[in-house]
Amino acid sequence: MISTLLTLIGALFSVAGKLFDFLYARQMIDAGKTAQQVEDLKVAVDNAHAALIAKASIDADIAANGSRVPNDDPFLRD
């Protein structure tokens, strides 16, 4: 009777251990996905920042040397 009870308790602890291992592995996978998303967002922000710097540089060049830029663009908006 006692050995059967100890066997059942051991099996329950074994199942609980495997469940905790599974949950830990799942948490690590989710953390990896989150880290990848953060890295992707950093790259997107860096690209947007570079585009804004390039636009500001072009705008400054046009403001300083506006006569050099041809204004006969048929797609130019009024």
TIMI-2910 file (N, C-alpha, C, CB; in pm, 1 decimal, decimal comma, always signed):
<rs>
+----------+----------+----------+----------+----------+----------+----------+----------+----------+----------+----------+----------+------+
!      n_x !      n_y !      n_z !     ca_x !     ca_y !     ca_z !      c_x !      c_y !      c_z !     cb_x !     cb_y !     cb_z ! resn !
+----------+----------+----------+----------+----------+----------+----------+----------+----------+----------+----------+----------+------+
!    +81,0 !   -119,3 !     +0,0 !     +0,0 !     +0,0 !     +0,0 !    +86,0 !   +126,6 !     +0,0 !    -92,5 !     -0,7 !   +119,6 !  Met !
!   +186,2 !   +133,1 !    +86,2 !   +273,7 !   +250,3 !    +93,9 !   +358,9 !   +261,1 !    -32,2 !   +364,0 !   +242,9 !   +219,2 !  Ile !
!   +406,4 !   +149,8 !    -84,1 !   +488,7 !   +155,0 !   -204,6 !   +406,9 !   +202,4 !   -324,2 !   +550,0 !    +17,4 !   -233,7 !  Ser !
!   +279,9 !   +164,0 !   -330,0 !   +192,9 !   +210,0 !   -437,7 !   +170,6 !   +360,5 !   -426,6 !    +58,0 !   +135,0 !   -434,4 !  Thr !
!   +148,0 !   +406,5 !   -304,1 !   +128,8 !   +549,3 !   -281,3 !   +254,3 !   +628,1 !   -317,7 !    +90,7 !   +575,1 !   -135,3 !  Leu !
!   +370,2 !   +576,4 !   -280,4 !   +496,0 !   +643,2 !   -315,8 !   +518,0 !   +642,9 !   -466,3 !   +614,2 !   +575,6 !   -245,8 !  Leu !
!   +478,3 !   +536,8 !   -533,1 !   +491,0 !   +529,8 !   -679,3 !   +401,3 !   +635,1 !   -744,6 !   +454,3 !   +387,8 !   -731,3 !  Thr !
!   +278,1 !   +648,7 !   -694,2 !   +186,7 !   +749,4 !   -749,2 !   +238,5 !   +891,4 !   -725,1 !    +47,1 !   +733,5 !   -687,4 !  Leu !
!   +289,4 !   +917,3 !   -606,0 !   +345,1 !  +1049,8 !   -575,4 !   +466,1 !  +1077,9 !   -663,8 !   +384,5 !  +1059,6 !   -425,9 !  Ile !
!   +551,3 !   +978,5 !   -684,0 !   +667,1 !   +994,0 !   -772,7 !   +624,4 !  +1023,1 !   -914,8 !   +754,0 !   +869,2 !   -769,8 !  Gly !
!   +518,9 !   +956,5 !   -961,3 !   +469,1 !   +979,6 !  -1097,4 !   +412,7 !  +1121,4 !  -1109,1 !   +360,5 !   +874,8 !  -1134,7 !  Ala !
!   +340,2 !  +1167,7 !  -1006,6 !   +286,7 !  +1303,5 !  -1009,1 !   +398,5 !  +1407,8 !  -1012,9 !   +197,4 !  +1327,1 !   -887,3 !  Leu !
!   +503,0 !  +1386,4 !   -934,2 !   +617,1 !  +1478,3 !   -937,3 !   +687,4 !  +1474,4 !  -1072,5 !   +716,3 !  +1443,9 !   -825,7 !  Phe !
!   +694,1 !  +1358,3 !  -1132,7 !   +756,3 !  +1345,7 !  -1264,3 !   +676,3 !  +1423,9 !  -1368,3 !   +767,2 !  +1197,3 !  -1305,4 !  Ser !
!   +543,3 !  +1408,8 !  -1364,0 !   +457,8 !  +1480,9 !  -1458,6 !   +468,6 !  +1632,0 !  -1433,9 !   +309,7 !  +1433,9 !  -1445,9 !  Val !
!   +468,7 !  +1672,1 !  -1307,4 !   +482,0 !  +1814,3 !  -1275,8 !   +615,4 !  +1868,8 !  -1324,9 !   +468,1 !  +1837,4 !  -1124,9 !  Ala !
!   +722,5 !  +1792,4 !  -1309,2 !   +854,1 !  +1834,9 !  -1357,8 !   +855,5 !  +1852,3 !  -1508,0 !   +960,3 !  +1734,8 !  -1317,3 !  Gly !
!   +792,7 !  +1759,0 !  -1580,1 !   +787,7 !  +1769,2 !  -1726,3 !   +702,2 !  +1889,0 !  -1768,8 !   +731,5 !  +1638,5 !  -1788,1 !  Lys !
!   +595,4 !  +1915,2 !  -1694,0 !   +512,2 !  +2031,6 !  -1724,7 !   +590,8 !  +2161,1 !  -1705,2 !   +386,0 !  +2032,2 !  -1636,8 !  Leu !
!   +665,3 !  +2170,1 !  -1596,3 !   +746,1 !  +2289,8 !  -1573,2 !   +854,8 !  +2304,0 !  -1677,9 !   +808,1 !  +2286,2 !  -1434,3 !  Phe !
!   +913,8 !  +2194,0 !  -1722,3 !  +1013,9 !  +2199,8 !  -1829,7 !   +951,4 !  +2252,4 !  -1958,8 !  +1076,0 !  +2060,3 !  -1853,6 !  Asp !
!   +831,2 !  +2203,0 !  -1988,8 !   +761,0 !  +2247,1 !  -2108,9 !   +730,2 !  +2396,8 !  -2101,2 !   +631,0 !  +2166,6 !  -2127,9 !  Phe !
!   +678,4 !  +2441,3 !  -1987,0 !   +644,9 !  +2583,2 !  -1971,4 !   +769,3 !  +2671,1 !  -1978,8 !   +572,7 !  +2606,4 !  -1838,6 !  Leu !
!   +879,9 !  +2625,1 !  -1922,8 !  +1004,8 !  +2701,4 !  -1928,8 !  +1053,7 !  +2712,2 !  -2073,2 !  +1113,1 !  +2635,5 !  -1840,3 !  Tyr !
!  +1047,5 !  +2601,0 !  -2146,6 !  +1091,1 !  +2602,6 !  -2286,6 !  +1002,5 !  +2696,7 !  -2367,9 !  +1087,7 !  +2459,7 !  -2346,9 !  Ala !
!   +872,9 !  +2693,6 !  -2339,7 !   +782,2 !  +2781,4 !  -2411,7 !   +811,4 !  +2928,5 !  -2380,3 !   +637,1 !  +2747,4 !  -2376,7 !  Arg !
!   +842,5 !  +2957,9 !  -2254,9 !   +876,7 !  +3094,1 !  -2214,4 !  +1004,1 !  +3139,7 !  -2286,1 !   +894,9 !  +3102,6 !  -2060,7 !  Gln !
!  +1101,3 !  +3051,8 !  -2299,6 !  +1225,4 !  +3087,6 !  -2368,8 !  +1199,6 !  +3113,6 !  -2517,0 !  +1330,3 !  +2976,2 !  -2352,2 !  Met !
!  +1111,3 !  +3036,0 !  -2577,8 !  +1077,3 !  +3057,1 !  -2718,7 !  +1009,4 !  +3192,1 !  -2736,0 !   +985,9 !  +2943,9 !  -2770,9 !  Ile !
!   +914,1 !  +3222,7 !  -2646,9 !   +845,5 !  +3352,2 !  -2654,4 !   +943,0 !  +3467,2 !  -2632,7 !   +732,3 !  +3359,1 !  -2550,7 !  Asp !
!  +1037,2 !  +3450,1 !  -2541,7 !  +1137,5 !  +3554,8 !  -2517,6 !  +1224,8 !  +3574,2 !  -2641,7 !  +1225,8 !  +3518,9 !  -2394,9 !  Ala !
!  +1258,0 !  +3466,0 !  -2709,8 !  +1336,4 !  +3476,0 !  -2833,4 !  +1260,4 !  +3549,2 !  -2942,6 !  +1375,7 !  +3337,5 !  -2882,4 !  Gly !
!  +1130,7 !  +3520,8 !  -2953,6 !  +1049,1 !  +3590,0 !  -3053,1 !  +1041,9 !  +3739,3 !  -3022,2 !   +907,5 !  +3529,7 !  -3058,3 !  Lys !
!  +1025,6 !  +3771,5 !  -2896,1 !  +1019,0 !  +3912,0 !  -2855,5 !  +1150,3 !  +3983,0 !  -2884,8 !   +985,0 !  +3923,5 !  -2706,4 !  Thr !
!  +1261,0 !  +3917,1 !  -2856,0 !  +1391,9 !  +3977,6 !  -2882,3 !  +1409,7 !  +4002,5 !  -3032,4 !  +1505,7 !  +3886,8 !  -2828,7 !  Ala !
!  +1363,9 !  +3910,2 !  -3115,7 !  +1375,3 !  +3927,7 !  -3260,8 !  +1287,9 !  +4043,3 !  -3308,0 !  +1336,0 !  +3798,1 !  -3334,2 !  Gln !
!  +1168,2 !  +4055,7 !  -3250,9 !  +1080,9 !  +4166,3 !  -3288,9 !  +1141,8 !  +4300,0 !  -3248,9 !   +943,0 !  +4149,9 !  -3224,8 !  Gln !
!  +1203,6 !  +4305,9 !  -3133,0 !  +1268,9 !  +4429,5 !  -3088,9 !  +1383,1 !  +4464,3 !  -3183,5 !  +1321,4 !  +4415,5 !  -2943,7 !  Val !
!  +1460,5 !  +4366,0 !  -3223,2 !  +1572,1 !  +4389,8 !  -3315,7 !  +1519,6 !  +4439,8 !  -3450,5 !  +1655,5 !  +4260,3 !  -3335,1 !  Glu !
!  +1410,8 !  +4379,3 !  -3499,8 !  +1352,1 !  +4423,5 !  -3626,7 !  +1302,7 !  +4567,5 !  -3616,8 !  +1236,5 !  +4330,8 !  -3667,7 !  Asp !
!  +1242,0 !  +4602,3 !  -3504,0 !  +1195,2 !  +4740,0 !  -3486,2 !  +1311,4 !  +4837,8 !  -3479,4 !  +1110,5 !  +4751,4 !  -3360,0 !  Leu !
!  +1422,2 !  +4798,4 !  -3416,4 !  +1539,5 !  +4885,9 !  -3411,6 !  +1592,9 !  +4912,1 !  -3552,0 !  +1649,6 !  +4824,0 !  -3323,6 !  Lys !
!  +1595,3 !  +4809,0 !  -3634,9 !  +1641,9 !  +4825,1 !  -3773,3 !  +1547,8 !  +4918,3 !  -3849,1 !  +1651,2 !  +4687,5 !  -3845,1 !  Val !
!  +1416,8 !  +4901,7 !  -3829,0 !  +1320,2 !  +4987,6 !  -3897,1 !  +1335,5 !  +5132,9 !  -3853,1 !  +1177,3 !  +4939,2 !  -3870,1 !  Ala !
!  +1357,4 !  +5155,1 !  -3724,7 !  +1376,8 !  +5291,8 !  -3674,8 !  +1505,3 !  +5351,3 !  -3730,7 !  +1380,2 !  +5293,7 !  -3520,6 !  Val !
!  +1611,0 !  +5271,7 !  -3736,2 !  +1737,7 !  +5320,9 !  -3792,9 !  +1720,5 !  +5358,1 !  -3940,0 !  +1848,8 !  +5214,4 !  -3778,1 !  Asp !
!  +1646,6 !  +5276,0 !  -4015,2 !  +1623,2 !  +5306,4 !  -4157,0 !  +1540,4 !  +5433,0 !  -4173,3 !  +1553,0 !  +5189,0 !  -4226,2 !  Asn !
!  +1437,5 !  +5449,6 !  -4090,4 !  +1355,0 !  +5569,9 !  -4096,8 !  +1437,1 !  +5693,1 !  -4059,8 !  +1233,2 !  +5557,0 !  -4003,5 !  Ala !
!  +1524,5 !  +5679,3 !  -3962,0 !  +1610,5 !  +5791,2 !  -3921,4 !  +1705,2 !  +5830,4 !  -4034,6 !  +1691,2 !  +5754,5 !  -3795,0 !  His !
!  +1762,0 !  +5731,7 !  -4101,3 !  +1850,9 !  +5760,1 !  -4213,9 !  +1774,8 !  +5829,7 !  -4326,6 !  +1915,6 !  +5630,3 !  -4265,6 !  Ala !
!  +1650,7 !  +5789,2 !  -4351,5 !  +1570,2 !  +5852,9 !  -4455,7 !  +1539,3 !  +5997,9 !  -4419,4 !  +1439,6 !  +5774,8 !  -4477,9 !  Ala !
!  +1509,8 !  +6022,8 !  -4292,2 !  +1481,9 !  +6160,1 !  -4249,7 !  +1606,0 !  +6248,6 !  -4261,4 !  +1430,2 !  +6161,5 !  -4105,5 !  Leu !
!  +1721,5 !  +6194,0 !  -4229,4 !  +1845,8 !  +6269,8 !  -4242,9 !  +1871,8 !  +6303,0 !  -4390,3 !  +1964,9 !  +6190,2 !  -4183,5 !  Ile !
!  +1849,5 !  +6204,4 !  -4478,8 !  +1869,6 !  +6227,8 !  -4621,7 !  +1773,0 !  +6333,2 !  -4673,9 !  +1852,7 !  +6097,5 !  -4700,3 !  Ala !
!  +1646,4 !  +6326,3 !  -4631,1 !  +1548,0 !  +6425,9 !  -4675,0 !  +1585,2 !  +6564,5 !  -4624,3 !  +1407,1 !  +6387,9 !  -4626,1 !  Lys !
!  +1628,2 !  +6574,4 !  -4500,3 !  +1667,3 !  +6704,8 !  -4445,6 !  +1786,6 !  +6761,4 !  -4522,1 !  +1701,2 !  +6692,8 !  -4295,5 !  Ala !
!  +1879,9 !  +6674,5 !  -4560,1 !  +1996,6 !  +6718,6 !  -4636,6 !  +1955,2 !  +6770,3 !  -4773,7 !  +2097,5 !  +6604,1 !  -4651,7 !  Ser !
!  +1864,9 !  +6699,2 !  -4838,3 !  +1818,2 !  +6743,1 !  -4970,7 !  +1739,1 !  +6873,3 !  -4959,8 !  +1731,2 !  +6633,5 !  -5036,7 !  Ile !
!  +1653,1 !  +6882,1 !  -4857,4 !  +1576,9 !  +7005,6 !  -4838,0 !  +1668,9 !  +7124,1 !  -4812,1 !  +1478,7 !  +6989,8 !  -4722,2 !  Asp !
!  +1773,3 !  +7104,0 !  -4733,8 !  +1868,4 !  +7211,3 !  -4706,6 !  +1943,3 !  +7250,7 !  -4834,0 !  +1968,0 !  +7168,4 !  -4597,3 !  Ala !
!  +1978,2 !  +7153,2 !  -4916,2 !  +2047,8 !  +7183,2 !  -5041,6 !  +1956,7 !  +7261,0 !  -5136,0 !  +2096,3 !  +7053,3 !  -5109,2 !  Asp !
!  +1830,3 !  +7222,7 !  -5142,0 !  +1736,6 !  +7294,2 !  -5228,8 !  +1715,5 !  +7436,4 !  -5178,3 !  +1601,8 !  +7219,7 !  -5236,5 !  Ile !
!  +1706,9 !  +7451,6 !  -5046,4 !  +1687,6 !  +7585,9 !  -4990,4 !  +1809,0 !  +7674,0 !  -5017,4 !  +1660,9 !  +7578,0 !  -4839,1 !  Ala !
!  +1927,3 !  +7616,2 !  -5011,5 !  +2049,2 !  +7694,7 !  -5033,1 !  +2074,3 !  +7720,3 !  -5180,5 !  +2169,2 !  +7624,0 !  -4972,4 !  Ala !
!  +2041,7 !  +7624,2 !  -5264,3 !  +2071,4 !  +7634,5 !  -5407,6 !  +1946,0 !  +7605,4 !  -5489,4 !  +2185,3 !  +7537,3 !  -5447,3 !  Asn !
!  +1838,7 !  +7673,5 !  -5461,9 !  +1712,3 !  +7645,5 !  -5529,2 !  +1713,7 !  +7670,9 !  -5678,0 !  +1605,3 !  +7726,0 !  -5468,4 !  Gly !
!  +1799,5 !  +7761,6 !  -5724,3 !  +1802,0 !  +7793,0 !  -5867,0 !  +1863,8 !  +7680,4 !  -5949,1 !  +1878,6 !  +7922,1 !  -5890,8 !  Ser !
!  +1940,2 !  +7593,2 !  -5885,3 !  +2001,8 !  +7481,8 !  -5958,9 !  +1900,9 !  +7373,4 !  -5991,8 !  +2116,4 !  +7422,0 !  -5878,4 !  Arg !
!  +1794,1 !  +7366,1 !  -5916,2 !  +1698,5 !  +7256,8 !  -5932,2 !  +1600,1 !  +7291,2 !  -6042,5 !  +1624,0 !  +7228,3 !  -5799,9 !  Val !
!  +1588,1 !  +7207,4 !  -6146,9 !  +1492,0 !  +7235,3 !  -6253,3 !  +1348,8 !  +7221,4 !  -6199,0 !  +1514,5 !  +7139,4 !  -6374,1 !  Pro !
!  +1260,9 !  +7307,2 !  -6248,4 !  +1124,8 !  +7309,2 !  -6200,1 !  +1026,4 !  +7273,4 !  -6309,5 !  +1091,8 !  +7444,2 !  -6143,0 !  Asn !
!  +1068,3 !  +7192,4 !  -6405,9 !   +979,9 !  +7155,2 !  -6517,0 !   +931,3 !  +7010,6 !  -6503,5 !  +1052,6 !  +7173,9 !  -6651,4 !  Asp !
!   +912,8 !  +6966,9 !  -6383,9 !   +867,1 !  +6831,0 !  -6358,0 !   +717,5 !  +6822,5 !  -6386,8 !   +898,0 !  +6788,6 !  -6211,5 !  Asp !
!   +674,2 !  +6736,4 !  -6481,2 !   +531,3 !  +6729,2 !  -6512,5 !   +449,3 !  +6668,1 !  -6397,6 !   +510,3 !  +6647,6 !  -6639,9 !  Pro !
!   +513,4 !  +6601,3 !  -6304,8 !   +441,4 !  +6540,9 !  -6194,3 !   +444,6 !  +6627,2 !  -6068,9 !   +498,4 !  +6405,3 !  -6164,4 !  Phe !
!   +495,5 !  +6747,7 !  -6080,2 !   +506,6 !  +6837,3 !  -5965,6 !   +369,2 !  +6883,5 !  -5922,2 !   +595,4 !  +6957,8 !  -5998,6 !  Leu !
!   +343,4 !  +6875,2 !  -5791,9 !   +214,2 !  +6918,5 !  -5738,9 !   +217,0 !  +7069,1 !  -5712,8 !   +179,3 !  +6841,2 !  -5608,9 !  Arg !
!   +103,6 !  +7130,7 !  -5729,4 !    +93,7 !  +7274,6 !  -5702,4 !    +73,7 !  +7299,8 !  -5556,3 !    -19,7 !  +7337,3 !  -5781,4 !  Asp !
+----------+----------+----------+----------+----------+----------+----------+----------+----------+----------+----------+----------+------+
</rs>
